[in-house]
Amino acid sequence: MGVPVWTIIVGGVAAAIFAGSGWGRLRRVPVRPWRFGPGAGVLTFLIAIVAGAVCGGIAAGVLGMNADSSPTLAELLPIMGASWLGQLAAASCLPLVRGLVDPPAAGMGRGLPRSRGVVCPDRRKGRVYAGLVGGVGLVLFWPMTLAAAGIAGVMWYWLSGHPPSTVAHELLRQLETEPSSSMRIAVAASVIVFPAVIEEVLYRGLLQESFRRARLFSSGAPWQSIVLASLIFTAMHIGAVDPHGLAGLFVLSLGFGWAYAKTGRLTASIVMHMAFNAGNLILVM
């Protein structure tokens, strides 16, 4: 088994363009006006992850699912929907968590910044620019993602003796084999939109930004924060994504983190994430 040569060539060219263009330099990150400390951000992230798991488990229990059963798409959609709603509801509690973890200092009003890493005024460019950055990011990072997954697939074959699946995500495999139906379309449409929005809010807006502001592990360096958040993002997909696919997912997550850090807007990483999900589903379905 070998890696398709074109993936290595195109991925290498994309990496060279990204490195040579200077776009990868993130010396000055545009500041965004969300006022929360790193402790409040990380705690809200953890609450959201737990809330998603609990709500998804409750939905599975209501549907009569057990740990050994494999849900159909008709059963999977409400389970995923409950998990997404739980995560969104928990993320919306950030102001409450902030009030508990990061109370205002004496003499500071509610309208003033009160957490480290927040500087006013807002220096970010518009959402249209952020969306364009997300599009450019997808063009550059998708080939790098394919190259990383291909190389990891060869390594997995050498180690295990089993050729890697051409579709590395469990949900995509299920959509691939499912007959065309309205439920299949509904699940596909939901997978394009909701994970992109919710995961970017959690992993980039809360976790990556908290790491950057904490200056504990990353010393405030944007790329170190991006790598840390991407490692956690990739680890959270273990079980749903094949091992070789995790390598590509990590590279892709670096792209999401870069798009967010480059613009200071979640619009960039959400656009990039949604476009990647849509492209994957089109190729599979």
Secondary structure, DSSP 8 states (H G I E B T S, - for coil): ----HHHHHHHHHHHHHHHHHSTT--SS---------HHHHHHHHHHHHHHHHHHHHHHHHHTT--TT----HHHHHHHHHHHHHHHHHHHTTHHHHHHHHS---TT--TTS--STT--SS-----HHHHHHHHHHHHHHHHHHHHHHHHHHHHHHHHHHS----SS-BHHHHHHHHS-S-HHHHHHHHHHHHHHHHHHIIIIIIIIIHHHHHH-SSSTT-HHHHHHHHHHHHHHTTBTTB-HHHHHHHHHHHHHHHHHHHHHS-HHHHHHHHHHHHHHHHHHH-
